[in-house]
Amino acid sequence: MKLLVVTHNYPRFGGDPSGAFVARIAERAAAKGGTVRVLAPHTAGAAPEEAIRGVSIRRFRYGPDRLEKVAYTGDLHRGSLRSPLVAAAFPGFVWAFRRAIRQEIRTRAPDVVHAHWWLPSGLLASGAARRLLVTCHGSDVALLAHAVFRPLAARVFRRAVGVTTVSRFLAAELIARFPWIQPRLEVLPMPVDSSLFATGRSQPKRTPPVILFAGNLVPTKGVDVLLQAVARLRAENVSCRLRILGEGPSEPGLRDLAQRLGLTDVEWSPFLPQDRMPAEYGASTITVLPSRGRSEGLGLTLVEALLAGSAVVGSAVGGIPEVVVDRVTGLLVRNGDADDLAGALRELLQDPALRNRLSDAGRVFVTDIYGADTAADAFLELYARTDRR
């Protein structure tokens, strides 16, 4: 079978976390004998053409290096166009992406085209692909809260032979908007490299205990709530240290908030290569995802943390409760409630037995669902069914 994967996020270098779950599916398909081609945007320093683990990768150019800033930010669906550079490059990005998709389909005649995120990949592929699969990851579903995007999404989904989401929450969101989509909609979790993250369990825990956030620094992630919760713990003399690992437009404001709250020892770090993340999770006592609203499609950070031996806390929004089953695999807290979050963190910090029980149960739970081979093979089965249509 010939497969074309279309995405605006794909690893640019070894250990790059951007679109790593997309790569795992593509590499599994290649390992099982498929001819797999990935089309993704170029960015400074990335090879325009290369082959990795049996997957042929093309990164299309859409401008000089200084303007190729549209993709790989984690913020494409959340206002990245506010940047003048990104806004200037966006029309060229769309034109070049559409043209590259049509070139690939014309020259390679793939049996199946798999577009990750309905916008932009699904929309740009929908007019040319004969058998189109579309996977929605969360930020693209959140766009549907704005009426202007719904006709575009409906056109993509009607042209697709199948649509998948990464969580039951996202599936319900899509069905609420487009009830007719239900017969062609499936929930297929993204694969996580369980063997890689399991190495984190041998990492000694740091002292004082570390509370870790890893993700994009954008308002929907609720890092401001986490800072307020840790400030409350400090006021109670609860021993802990906060580590924030990520980048994004909210970083300056979050640093200012930390200073105002007296949290002068917060550890700030940019994104790290994926092969360094198991040690980060493993050394942390608790990993937190305090997202607000309905923006979190699943929360793979928590899956990775559980595999690496960290206890987890998440807000009870979006797809997070599908990973964090309250008091079974972790603790859930109210959306945007710093006092509730502080209470959950305090309980886990002060109760090692509870912490170990939850993290052990969580590791077994996520391994069964998100293990790389199990989750990726579900997509391979979908490809085979799609190819027969």
ROFISE-68541 format. One record per residue (C-alpha): residue number from 1; x, y, z; residue in three letters. Coordinates in steps of 0.5 Angstrom, whole numbers, plus 500, padded with zeros to 3 digits. Layout:
ROFISE-68541
@num=NUM; xx=X; yy=Y; zz=Z; residuo=ALA
...
***
This chain:
ROFISE-68541
@num=1; xx=500; yy=500; zz=500; residuo=MET
@num=2; xx=502; yy=507; zz=498; residuo=LYS
@num=3; xx=501; yy=512; zz=504; residuo=LEU
@num=4; xx=502; yy=520; zz=504; residuo=LEU
@num=5; xx=502; yy=523; zz=510; residuo=VAL
@num=6; xx=500; yy=531; zz=510; residuo=VAL
@num=7; xx=502; yy=535; zz=517; residuo=THR
@num=8; xx=504; yy=541; zz=519; residuo=HIS
@num=9; xx=508; yy=538; zz=525; residuo=ASN
@num=10; xx=513; yy=533; zz=524; residuo=TYR
@num=11; xx=520; yy=532; zz=527; residuo=PRO
@num=12; xx=525; yy=536; zz=524; residuo=ARG
@num=13; xx=531; yy=533; zz=528; residuo=PHE
@num=14; xx=533; yy=527; zz=532; residuo=GLY
@num=15; xx=529; yy=527; zz=539; residuo=GLY
@num=16; xx=525; yy=533; zz=536; residuo=ASP
@num=17; xx=518; yy=532; zz=540; residuo=PRO
@num=18; xx=514; yy=536; zz=534; residuo=SER
@num=19; xx=509; yy=531; zz=531; residuo=GLY
@num=20; xx=513; yy=525; zz=534; residuo=ALA
@num=21; xx=506; yy=521; zz=535; residuo=PHE
@num=22; xx=505; yy=522; zz=527; residuo=VAL
@num=23; xx=512; yy=520; zz=526; residuo=ALA
@num=24; xx=511; yy=513; zz=530; residuo=ARG
@num=25; xx=505; yy=512; zz=526; residuo=ILE
@num=26; xx=509; yy=513; zz=519; residuo=ALA
@num=27; xx=515; yy=509; zz=521; residuo=GLU
@num=28; xx=510; yy=503; zz=524; residuo=ARG
@num=29; xx=507; yy=503; zz=517; residuo=ALA
@num=30; xx=514; yy=503; zz=513; residuo=ALA
@num=31; xx=516; yy=497; zz=518; residuo=ALA
@num=32; xx=510; yy=493; zz=516; residuo=LYS
@num=33; xx=512; yy=494; zz=509; residuo=GLY
@num=34; xx=508; yy=500; zz=506; residuo=GLY
@num=35; xx=511; yy=505; zz=502; residuo=THR
@num=36; xx=510; yy=512; zz=506; residuo=VAL
@num=37; xx=512; yy=519; zz=504; residuo=ARG
@num=38; xx=511; yy=525; zz=509; residuo=VAL
@num=39; xx=510; yy=532; zz=507; residuo=LEU
@num=40; xx=511; yy=537; zz=512; residuo=ALA
@num=41; xx=513; yy=544; zz=512; residuo=PRO
@num=42; xx=521; yy=546; zz=511; residuo=HIS
@num=43; xx=524; yy=550; zz=517; residuo=THR
@num=44; xx=531; yy=553; zz=518; residuo=ALA
@num=45; xx=536; yy=547; zz=519; residuo=GLY
@num=46; xx=532; yy=542; zz=517; residuo=ALA
@num=47; xx=533; yy=537; zz=511; residuo=ALA
@num=48; xx=529; yy=539; zz=505; residuo=PRO
@num=49; xx=529; yy=531; zz=503; residuo=GLU
@num=50; xx=531; yy=525; zz=507; residuo=GLU
@num=51; xx=529; yy=518; zz=509; residuo=ALA
@num=52; xx=528; yy=516; zz=516; residuo=ILE
@num=53; xx=527; yy=509; zz=519; residuo=ARG
@num=54; xx=524; yy=507; zz=512; residuo=GLY
@num=55; xx=520; yy=514; zz=511; residuo=VAL
@num=56; xx=521; yy=518; zz=505; residuo=SER
@num=57; xx=520; yy=526; zz=508; residuo=ILE
@num=58; xx=519; yy=532; zz=504; residuo=ARG
@num=59; xx=519; yy=539; zz=507; residuo=ARG
@num=60; xx=517; yy=544; zz=502; residuo=PHE
@num=61; xx=519; yy=551; zz=502; residuo=ARG
@num=62; xx=515; yy=557; zz=502; residuo=TYR
@num=63; xx=520; yy=563; zz=504; residuo=GLY
@num=64; xx=527; yy=564; zz=506; residuo=PRO
@num=65; xx=529; yy=561; zz=513; residuo=ASP
@num=66; xx=527; yy=568; zz=517; residuo=ARG
@num=67; xx=520; yy=567; zz=514; residuo=LEU
@num=68; xx=519; yy=560; zz=515; residuo=GLU
@num=69; xx=516; yy=561; zz=522; residuo=LYS
@num=70; xx=508; yy=558; zz=521; residuo=VAL
@num=71; xx=509; yy=551; zz=523; residuo=ALA
@num=72; xx=512; yy=548; zz=529; residuo=TYR
@num=73; xx=510; yy=553; zz=534; residuo=THR
@num=74; xx=505; yy=549; zz=537; residuo=GLY
@num=75; xx=501; yy=555; zz=536; residuo=ASP
@num=76; xx=498; yy=555; zz=529; residuo=LEU
@num=77; xx=491; yy=554; zz=531; residuo=HIS
@num=78; xx=491; yy=559; zz=537; residuo=ARG
@num=79; xx=493; yy=566; zz=534; residuo=GLY
@num=80; xx=500; yy=565; zz=532; residuo=SER
@num=81; xx=498; yy=570; zz=526; residuo=LEU
@num=82; xx=499; yy=575; zz=531; residuo=ARG
@num=83; xx=506; yy=575; zz=529; residuo=SER
@num=84; xx=508; yy=580; zz=524; residuo=PRO
@num=85; xx=513; yy=575; zz=521; residuo=LEU
@num=86; xx=508; yy=569; zz=521; residuo=VAL
@num=87; xx=502; yy=573; zz=518; residuo=ALA
@num=88; xx=507; yy=576; zz=512; residuo=ALA
@num=89; xx=509; yy=568; zz=511; residuo=ALA
@num=90; xx=502; yy=565; zz=512; residuo=PHE
@num=91; xx=499; yy=566; zz=504; residuo=PRO
@num=92; xx=506; yy=563; zz=501; residuo=GLY
@num=93; xx=505; yy=558; zz=506; residuo=PHE
@num=94; xx=498; yy=556; zz=504; residuo=VAL
@num=95; xx=500; yy=556; zz=497; residuo=TRP
@num=96; xx=506; yy=552; zz=497; residuo=ALA
@num=97; xx=503; yy=547; zz=502; residuo=PHE
@num=98; xx=497; yy=546; zz=497; residuo=ARG
@num=99; xx=501; yy=546; zz=491; residuo=ARG
@num=100; xx=506; yy=541; zz=494; residuo=ALA
@num=101; xx=500; yy=536; zz=496; residuo=ILE
@num=102; xx=498; yy=536; zz=489; residuo=ARG
@num=103; xx=505; yy=535; zz=486; residuo=GLN
@num=104; xx=505; yy=529; zz=491; residuo=GLU
@num=105; xx=499; yy=526; zz=489; residuo=ILE
@num=106; xx=500; yy=527; zz=482; residuo=ARG
@num=107; xx=507; yy=524; zz=482; residuo=THR
@num=108; xx=506; yy=518; zz=487; residuo=ARG
@num=109; xx=499; yy=516; zz=486; residuo=ALA
@num=110; xx=498; yy=514; zz=494; residuo=PRO
@num=111; xx=493; yy=509; zz=496; residuo=ASP
@num=112; xx=491; yy=513; zz=502; residuo=VAL
@num=113; xx=492; yy=520; zz=504; residuo=VAL
@num=114; xx=492; yy=521; zz=512; residuo=HIS
@num=115; xx=492; yy=529; zz=514; residuo=ALA
@num=116; xx=493; yy=530; zz=521; residuo=HIS
@num=117; xx=489; yy=536; zz=523; residuo=TRP
@num=118; xx=483; yy=538; zz=519; residuo=TRP
@num=119; xx=486; yy=545; zz=518; residuo=LEU
@num=120; xx=491; yy=546; zz=514; residuo=PRO
@num=121; xx=493; yy=539; zz=512; residuo=SER
@num=122; xx=486; yy=536; zz=511; residuo=GLY
@num=123; xx=483; yy=543; zz=508; residuo=LEU
@num=124; xx=489; yy=543; zz=503; residuo=LEU
@num=125; xx=488; yy=536; zz=501; residuo=ALA
@num=126; xx=481; yy=535; zz=501; residuo=SER
@num=127; xx=480; yy=537; zz=494; residuo=GLY
@num=128; xx=486; yy=532; zz=491; residuo=ALA
@num=129; xx=486; yy=526; zz=495; residuo=ALA
@num=130; xx=482; yy=520; zz=493; residuo=ARG
@num=131; xx=482; yy=517; zz=499; residuo=ARG
@num=132; xx=483; yy=522; zz=505; residuo=LEU
@num=133; xx=483; yy=520; zz=512; residuo=LEU
@num=134; xx=483; yy=526; zz=517; residuo=VAL
@num=135; xx=486; yy=526; zz=524; residuo=THR
@num=136; xx=483; yy=531; zz=529; residuo=CYS
@num=137; xx=488; yy=533; zz=535; residuo=HIS
@num=138; xx=485; yy=538; zz=539; residuo=GLY
@num=139; xx=487; yy=545; zz=537; residuo=SER
@num=140; xx=483; yy=544; zz=530; residuo=ASP
@num=141; xx=477; yy=542; zz=534; residuo=VAL
@num=142; xx=477; yy=548; zz=538; residuo=ALA
@num=143; xx=477; yy=552; zz=532; residuo=LEU
@num=144; xx=470; yy=550; zz=531; residuo=LEU
@num=145; xx=467; yy=554; zz=537; residuo=ALA
@num=146; xx=468; yy=560; zz=531; residuo=HIS
@num=147; xx=462; yy=559; zz=526; residuo=ALA
@num=148; xx=467; yy=562; zz=521; residuo=VAL
@num=149; xx=471; yy=555; zz=521; residuo=PHE
@num=150; xx=465; yy=550; zz=521; residuo=ARG
@num=151; xx=463; yy=550; zz=513; residuo=PRO
@num=152; xx=470; yy=549; zz=512; residuo=LEU
@num=153; xx=471; yy=543; zz=517; residuo=ALA
@num=154; xx=464; yy=541; zz=514; residuo=ALA
@num=155; xx=467; yy=541; zz=507; residuo=ARG
@num=156; xx=473; yy=537; zz=509; residuo=VAL
@num=157; xx=470; yy=532; zz=513; residuo=PHE
@num=158; xx=464; yy=530; zz=508; residuo=ARG
@num=159; xx=470; yy=529; zz=503; residuo=ARG
@num=160; xx=474; yy=524; zz=507; residuo=ALA
@num=161; xx=473; yy=517; zz=507; residuo=VAL
@num=162; xx=474; yy=517; zz=515; residuo=GLY
@num=163; xx=475; yy=522; zz=521; residuo=VAL
@num=164; xx=479; yy=520; zz=527; residuo=THR
@num=165; xx=480; yy=524; zz=534; residuo=THR
@num=166; xx=485; yy=522; zz=539; residuo=VAL
@num=167; xx=480; yy=522; zz=545; residuo=SER
@num=168; xx=472; yy=521; zz=546; residuo=ARG
@num=169; xx=472; yy=528; zz=548; residuo=PHE
@num=170; xx=474; yy=530; zz=542; residuo=LEU
@num=171; xx=469; yy=525; zz=538; residuo=ALA
@num=172; xx=463; yy=528; zz=542; residuo=ALA
@num=173; xx=465; yy=535; zz=540; residuo=GLU
@num=174; xx=465; yy=534; zz=533; residuo=LEU
@num=175; xx=459; yy=530; zz=533; residuo=ILE
@num=176; xx=455; yy=536; zz=537; residuo=ALA
@num=177; xx=457; yy=540; zz=531; residuo=ARG
@num=178; xx=456; yy=535; zz=525; residuo=PHE
@num=179; xx=451; yy=529; zz=527; residuo=PRO
@num=180; xx=452; yy=526; zz=521; residuo=TRP
@num=181; xx=460; yy=525; zz=522; residuo=ILE
@num=182; xx=458; yy=519; zz=527; residuo=GLN
@num=183; xx=458; yy=513; zz=522; residuo=PRO
@num=184; xx=465; yy=515; zz=519; residuo=ARG
@num=185; xx=468; yy=517; zz=526; residuo=LEU
@num=186; xx=473; yy=513; zz=530; residuo=GLU
@num=187; xx=477; yy=514; zz=536; residuo=VAL
@num=188; xx=484; yy=512; zz=535; residuo=LEU
@num=189; xx=489; yy=514; zz=541; residuo=PRO
@num=190; xx=496; yy=517; zz=539; residuo=MET
@num=191; xx=502; yy=512; zz=540; residuo=PRO
@num=192; xx=507; yy=514; zz=545; residuo=VAL
@num=193; xx=514; yy=510; zz=545; residuo=ASP
@num=194; xx=513; yy=507; zz=552; residuo=SER
@num=195; xx=520; yy=503; zz=552; residuo=SER
@num=196; xx=523; yy=510; zz=551; residuo=LEU
@num=197; xx=519; yy=513; zz=557; residuo=PHE
@num=198; xx=520; yy=507; zz=561; residuo=ALA
@num=199; xx=527; yy=509; zz=562; residuo=THR
@num=200; xx=525; yy=515; zz=566; residuo=GLY
@num=201; xx=523; yy=510; zz=572; residuo=ARG
@num=202; xx=530; yy=509; zz=574; residuo=SER
@num=203; xx=532; yy=516; zz=575; residuo=GLN
@num=204; xx=532; yy=518; zz=582; residuo=PRO
@num=205; xx=527; yy=523; zz=585; residuo=LYS
@num=206; xx=530; yy=530; zz=586; residuo=ARG
@num=207; xx=530; yy=533; zz=593; residuo=THR
@num=208; xx=526; yy=538; zz=594; residuo=PRO
@num=209; xx=521; yy=534; zz=590; residuo=PRO
@num=210; xx=520; yy=537; zz=583; residuo=VAL
@num=211; xx=513; yy=539; zz=581; residuo=ILE
@num=212; xx=514; yy=539; zz=573; residuo=LEU
@num=213; xx=510; yy=543; zz=567; residuo=PHE
@num=214; xx=512; yy=541; zz=560; residuo=ALA
@num=215; xx=508; yy=544; zz=554; residuo=GLY
@num=216; xx=507; yy=550; zz=550; residuo=ASN
@num=217; xx=506; yy=557; zz=554; residuo=LEU
@num=218; xx=500; yy=559; zz=552; residuo=VAL
@num=219; xx=494; yy=562; zz=556; residuo=PRO
@num=220; xx=490; yy=555; zz=555; residuo=THR
@num=221; xx=495; yy=551; zz=559; residuo=LYS
@num=222; xx=493; yy=554; zz=565; residuo=GLY
@num=223; xx=501; yy=555; zz=568; residuo=VAL
@num=224; xx=498; yy=562; zz=571; residuo=ASP
@num=225; xx=494; yy=557; zz=576; residuo=VAL
@num=226; xx=500; yy=553; zz=577; residuo=LEU
@num=227; xx=504; yy=558; zz=579; residuo=LEU
@num=228; xx=499; yy=561; zz=584; residuo=GLN
@num=229; xx=498; yy=554; zz=587; residuo=ALA
@num=230; xx=505; yy=553; zz=588; residuo=VAL
@num=231; xx=505; yy=560; zz=592; residuo=ALA
@num=232; xx=500; yy=557; zz=596; residuo=ARG
@num=233; xx=504; yy=551; zz=598; residuo=LEU
@num=234; xx=510; yy=555; zz=599; residuo=ARG
@num=235; xx=506; yy=560; zz=604; residuo=ALA
@num=236; xx=504; yy=553; zz=608; residuo=GLU
@num=237; xx=512; yy=551; zz=608; residuo=ASN
@num=238; xx=511; yy=545; zz=604; residuo=VAL
@num=239; xx=517; yy=543; zz=601; residuo=SER
@num=240; xx=517; yy=543; zz=593; residuo=CYS
@num=241; xx=520; yy=546; zz=587; residuo=ARG
@num=242; xx=517; yy=548; zz=581; residuo=LEU
@num=243; xx=520; yy=547; zz=574; residuo=ARG
@num=244; xx=517; yy=549; zz=567; residuo=ILE
@num=245; xx=519; yy=546; zz=561; residuo=LEU
@num=246; xx=517; yy=550; zz=555; residuo=GLY
@num=247; xx=516; yy=556; zz=550; residuo=GLU
@num=248; xx=511; yy=560; zz=548; residuo=GLY
@num=249; xx=508; yy=567; zz=548; residuo=PRO
@num=250; xx=505; yy=567; zz=555; residuo=SER
@num=251; xx=512; yy=566; zz=558; residuo=GLU
@num=252; xx=514; yy=574; zz=559; residuo=PRO
@num=253; xx=508; yy=574; zz=563; residuo=GLY
@num=254; xx=508; yy=568; zz=567; residuo=LEU
@num=255; xx=515; yy=570; zz=569; residuo=ARG
@num=256; xx=513; yy=577; zz=571; residuo=ASP
@num=257; xx=507; yy=573; zz=575; residuo=LEU
@num=258; xx=512; yy=568; zz=578; residuo=ALA
@num=259; xx=516; yy=574; zz=581; residuo=GLN
@num=260; xx=510; yy=578; zz=584; residuo=ARG
@num=261; xx=508; yy=571; zz=587; residuo=LEU
@num=262; xx=515; yy=571; zz=590; residuo=GLY
@num=263; xx=517; yy=564; zz=586; residuo=LEU
@num=264; xx=524; yy=567; zz=585; residuo=THR
@num=265; xx=527; yy=560; zz=584; residuo=ASP
@num=266; xx=522; yy=557; zz=579; residuo=VAL
@num=267; xx=526; yy=553; zz=574; residuo=GLU
@num=268; xx=525; yy=555; zz=567; residuo=TRP
@num=269; xx=527; yy=551; zz=561; residuo=SER
@num=270; xx=526; yy=551; zz=553; residuo=PRO
@num=271; xx=523; yy=545; zz=550; residuo=PHE
@num=272; xx=528; yy=539; zz=550; residuo=LEU
@num=273; xx=529; yy=533; zz=545; residuo=PRO
@num=274; xx=524; yy=528; zz=546; residuo=GLN
@num=275; xx=530; yy=523; zz=549; residuo=ASP
@num=276; xx=531; yy=527; zz=555; residuo=ARG
@num=277; xx=524; yy=528; zz=557; residuo=MET
@num=278; xx=524; yy=521; zz=560; residuo=PRO
@num=279; xx=529; yy=523; zz=565; residuo=ALA
@num=280; xx=525; yy=530; zz=566; residuo=GLU
@num=281; xx=519; yy=526; zz=568; residuo=TYR
@num=282; xx=523; yy=521; zz=572; residuo=GLY
@num=283; xx=526; yy=526; zz=577; residuo=ALA
@num=284; xx=520; yy=529; zz=578; residuo=SER
@num=285; xx=515; yy=527; zz=583; residuo=THR
@num=286; xx=509; yy=530; zz=580; residuo=ILE
@num=287; xx=507; yy=532; zz=573; residuo=THR
@num=288; xx=501; yy=537; zz=572; residuo=VAL
@num=289; xx=497; yy=539; zz=566; residuo=LEU
@num=290; xx=493; yy=545; zz=569; residuo=PRO
@num=291; xx=489; yy=546; zz=562; residuo=SER
@num=292; xx=483; yy=551; zz=562; residuo=ARG
@num=293; xx=477; yy=551; zz=558; residuo=GLY
@num=294; xx=475; yy=546; zz=553; residuo=ARG
@num=295; xx=482; yy=546; zz=549; residuo=SER
@num=296; xx=486; yy=540; zz=551; residuo=GLU
@num=297; xx=484; yy=534; zz=547; residuo=GLY
@num=298; xx=488; yy=529; zz=551; residuo=LEU
@num=299; xx=494; yy=531; zz=554; residuo=GLY
@num=300; xx=500; yy=526; zz=552; residuo=LEU
@num=301; xx=504; yy=529; zz=557; residuo=THR
@num=302; xx=501; yy=526; zz=562; residuo=LEU
@num=303; xx=501; yy=519; zz=559; residuo=VAL
@num=304; xx=509; yy=520; zz=558; residuo=GLU
@num=305; xx=510; yy=522; zz=565; residuo=ALA
@num=306; xx=506; yy=516; zz=568; residuo=LEU
@num=307; xx=510; yy=511; zz=563; residuo=LEU
@num=308; xx=516; yy=515; zz=566; residuo=ALA
@num=309; xx=514; yy=514; zz=574; residuo=GLY
@num=310; xx=511; yy=521; zz=575; residuo=SER
@num=311; xx=505; yy=522; zz=579; residuo=ALA
@num=312; xx=500; yy=526; zz=575; residuo=VAL
@num=313; xx=495; yy=532; zz=576; residuo=VAL
@num=314; xx=490; yy=534; zz=571; residuo=GLY
@num=315; xx=484; yy=539; zz=571; residuo=SER
@num=316; xx=478; yy=536; zz=569; residuo=ALA
@num=317; xx=477; yy=539; zz=562; residuo=VAL
@num=318; xx=477; yy=536; zz=555; residuo=GLY
@num=319; xx=480; yy=529; zz=554; residuo=GLY
@num=320; xx=485; yy=529; zz=561; residuo=ILE
@num=321; xx=480; yy=525; zz=565; residuo=PRO
@num=322; xx=481; yy=520; zz=559; residuo=GLU
@num=323; xx=488; yy=519; zz=562; residuo=VAL
@num=324; xx=487; yy=521; zz=569; residuo=VAL
@num=325; xx=482; yy=517; zz=572; residuo=VAL
@num=326; xx=481; yy=521; zz=579; residuo=ASP
@num=327; xx=484; yy=517; zz=585; residuo=ARG
@num=328; xx=485; yy=511; zz=580; residuo=VAL
@num=329; xx=491; yy=514; zz=576; residuo=THR
@num=330; xx=492; yy=521; zz=578; residuo=GLY
@num=331; xx=488; yy=526; zz=581; residuo=LEU
@num=332; xx=483; yy=531; zz=578; residuo=LEU
@num=333; xx=482; yy=538; zz=580; residuo=VAL
@num=334; xx=477; yy=544; zz=578; residuo=ARG
@num=335; xx=479; yy=548; zz=572; residuo=ASN
@num=336; xx=482; yy=554; zz=574; residuo=GLY
@num=337; xx=482; yy=553; zz=581; residuo=ASP
@num=338; xx=489; yy=555; zz=584; residuo=ALA
@num=339; xx=486; yy=552; zz=591; residuo=ASP
@num=340; xx=484; yy=546; zz=589; residuo=ASP
@num=341; xx=490; yy=545; zz=585; residuo=LEU
@num=342; xx=494; yy=546; zz=591; residuo=ALA
@num=343; xx=490; yy=541; zz=595; residuo=GLY
@num=344; xx=492; yy=536; zz=590; residuo=ALA
@num=345; xx=499; yy=537; zz=590; residuo=LEU
@num=346; xx=500; yy=538; zz=597; residuo=ARG
@num=347; xx=496; yy=531; zz=598; residuo=GLU
@num=348; xx=501; yy=527; zz=593; residuo=LEU
@num=349; xx=507; yy=531; zz=596; residuo=LEU
@num=350; xx=505; yy=529; zz=603; residuo=GLN
@num=351; xx=503; yy=522; zz=602; residuo=ASP
@num=352; xx=508; yy=517; zz=598; residuo=PRO
@num=353; xx=503; yy=511; zz=599; residuo=ALA
@num=354; xx=498; yy=514; zz=595; residuo=LEU
@num=355; xx=503; yy=517; zz=590; residuo=ARG
@num=356; xx=506; yy=511; zz=588; residuo=ASN
@num=357; xx=499; yy=507; zz=588; residuo=ARG
@num=358; xx=496; yy=512; zz=583; residuo=LEU
@num=359; xx=503; yy=512; zz=579; residuo=SER
@num=360; xx=503; yy=505; zz=578; residuo=ASP
@num=361; xx=496; yy=504; zz=576; residuo=ALA
@num=362; xx=497; yy=509; zz=571; residuo=GLY
@num=363; xx=503; yy=506; zz=568; residuo=ARG
@num=364; xx=499; yy=500; zz=567; residuo=VAL
@num=365; xx=493; yy=503; zz=564; residuo=PHE
@num=366; xx=497; yy=508; zz=559; residuo=VAL
@num=367; xx=501; yy=502; zz=557; residuo=THR
@num=368; xx=495; yy=498; zz=555; residuo=ASP
@num=369; xx=492; yy=504; zz=551; residuo=ILE
@num=370; xx=497; yy=508; zz=548; residuo=TYR
@num=371; xx=503; yy=503; zz=547; residuo=GLY
@num=372; xx=507; yy=505; zz=541; residuo=ALA
@num=373; xx=505; yy=498; zz=537; residuo=ASP
@num=374; xx=498; yy=497; zz=539; residuo=THR
@num=375; xx=496; yy=505; zz=538; residuo=ALA
@num=376; xx=500; yy=505; zz=531; residuo=ALA
@num=377; xx=497; yy=498; zz=529; residuo=ASP
@num=378; xx=490; yy=501; zz=530; residuo=ALA
@num=379; xx=492; yy=506; zz=524; residuo=PHE
@num=380; xx=495; yy=501; zz=520; residuo=LEU
@num=381; xx=488; yy=497; zz=520; residuo=GLU
@num=382; xx=484; yy=503; zz=518; residuo=LEU
@num=383; xx=489; yy=504; zz=512; residuo=TYR
@num=384; xx=487; yy=497; zz=510; residuo=ALA
@num=385; xx=480; yy=498; zz=511; residuo=ARG
@num=386; xx=480; yy=505; zz=507; residuo=THR
@num=387; xx=484; yy=502; zz=501; residuo=ASP
@num=388; xx=479; yy=497; zz=500; residuo=ARG
@num=389; xx=474; yy=502; zz=499; residuo=ARG
***
